[in-house]
């Protein structure tokens, strides 16, 4: 298994892509997962090691709740928690490439209402 934390410390710039295809939404709508109409969002920025105690507790809670065996990984694994400091958000939801850029401040301050 690779040790990406070393790469994050040397060159912290990354982009994560999430597809609506991961949620089965596209399949349920009859949209091919490889089609640009199956929406994708790309979050770009820099990875930062989580240092704040409250953030670290929250990260550990989320990780260990979803993956309980990771709590018992040996210290020699040198497991650390990182977060993405988002600098750019792009959305692809139609043909022609990423044309919609989402304001990072708006994205981070969005408060959804679940009806």
Secondary structure as UniProt FT lines:
FT   HELIX           4..10
FT   STRAND          13..19
FT   HELIX           20..23
FT   HELIX           25..28
FT   TURN            29..30
FT   TURN            33..34
FT   TURN            36..37
FT   STRAND          40..49
FT   HELIX           53..66
FT   HELIX           68..72
FT   HELIX           75..77
FT   STRAND          82..92
FT   TURN            95..96
FT   STRAND          100..102
FT   HELIX           104..109
//
